[in-house]
C-alpha cells in the first residue's frame, strides 16, 4: 500500500530561489540601465563597430563584395586612361633614364640574385 500512495503523489518540487533572497536592486536593473545608455548607431558606425550599410545583414557580405569589384573596375578604368611614359617625359613629369635597356636589365638581374642570396 505504501508503494501505491507514493505513485499517486506528485514529486516534491524545490521552489527556493537560486539567487539570494534580497537581490541587489542595481544589479537587477543593470541590463535596463545599459540599454538606456548605449551609444547611438551613428557613433558605432563612426567607430567601425557597425557597418555603414542599412542593408539586411544577409545582404551585407554581397554588398561588400560588390563595392570591392566596383572599386577595382574604377581603378582599372583610371589606369587604362593614364598618360604614357613618353607623354610624361615630354611634359617634364618623368625624367628620362639615361641607361640603356640592357643596363637596366642587368641591374634588375643583379638585384634579384642579391635578394635570393639574402644580400639585399
C-alpha positions in Angstrom: 0.0 0.0 0.0 2.9 2.4 0.7 4.0 1.9 -2.9 0.5 2.8 -4.2 0.4 6.1 -2.2 3.9 7.1 -3.4 2.9 6.5 -7.0 -0.2 8.7 -6.8 1.6 11.7 -5.1 3.4 14.2 -7.3 7.1 14.6 -6.6 8.1 17.5 -4.4 9.4 20.5 -6.4 12.0 22.7 -4.8 10.7 26.3 -5.2 13.6 28.0 -3.4 15.2 30.8 -5.5 18.7 30.2 -6.8 19.7 33.8 -6.2 19.9 35.4 -2.8 16.6 36.3 -1.2 17.4 40.0 -1.3 18.8 40.8 -4.8 20.8 44.0 -5.3 18.4 46.5 -7.0 21.2 48.0 -9.0 22.1 44.5 -10.4 18.5 43.7 -11.1 18.2 46.8 -13.3 21.7 46.7 -14.8 20.5 45.5 -18.3 17.9 48.2 -18.4 20.4 50.8 -17.4 22.9 49.6 -20.0 20.2 49.7 -22.7 19.3 53.2 -21.8 22.9 54.4 -22.0 24.0 52.5 -25.1 25.6 54.6 -27.9 23.7 55.8 -30.9 24.0 53.8 -34.2 25.9 56.7 -35.9 28.5 56.7 -33.1 29.0 52.9 -33.6 29.3 53.4 -37.4 32.0 56.1 -36.9 34.0 53.7 -34.6 33.7 50.9 -37.3 31.8 48.7 -34.9 28.7 48.6 -37.2 28.8 48.8 -41.0 27.6 52.0 -42.6 25.2 49.9 -44.7 21.5 49.8 -43.8 21.1 46.6 -45.9 19.8 43.4 -44.3 22.6 41.5 -42.6 22.2 38.6 -45.0 23.0 41.0 -47.9 25.9 42.9 -46.4 28.5 40.4 -47.5 27.3 40.6 -51.1 27.2 44.4 -50.8 30.8 44.5 -49.6 31.9 42.2 -52.4 30.1 44.4 -55.0 31.8 47.5 -53.6 35.2 45.8 -53.9 34.6 44.9 -57.5 33.3 48.4 -58.3 36.5 49.9 -56.8 38.6 47.5 -58.9 36.7 48.5 -62.0 37.2 52.2 -61.2 40.9 51.7 -60.7 41.3 49.7 -63.9 39.4 52.4 -65.8 41.7 55.1 -64.5 44.8 53.0 -65.3 43.6 52.5 -68.8 43.4 56.3 -69.4 46.6 57.3 -67.8 49.2 59.0 -70.0 52.1 57.1 -71.5 55.6 57.4 -70.0 56.7 59.2 -73.2 54.0 61.8 -72.7 55.0 62.3 -69.1 58.7 62.7 -70.1 57.7 65.3 -72.7 55.7 67.2 -70.1 58.6 67.1 -67.6 56.8 64.9 -65.0 59.2 62.0 -65.5 62.9 62.2 -66.2 64.3 60.1 -69.0 66.6 57.3 -67.6 69.9 57.6 -69.4 70.6 53.9 -69.1 70.1 51.5 -72.0 67.5 48.7 -71.7 70.4 46.2 -71.5 71.9 48.1 -68.5 68.5 48.2 -66.7 68.0 44.5 -67.3 71.5 43.7 -66.0 70.8 45.8 -62.8 67.5 44.1 -62.3 69.1 40.6 -62.6 71.8 41.6 -60.0 69.2 42.9 -57.6 67.1 39.7 -58.0 70.2 37.5 -57.3 71.1 39.6 -54.3 67.5 39.2 -52.9 67.6 35.4 -53.4 71.0 35.1 -51.7 69.9 37.4 -48.8 72.4 40.1 -49.7 70.0 43.0 -50.3 
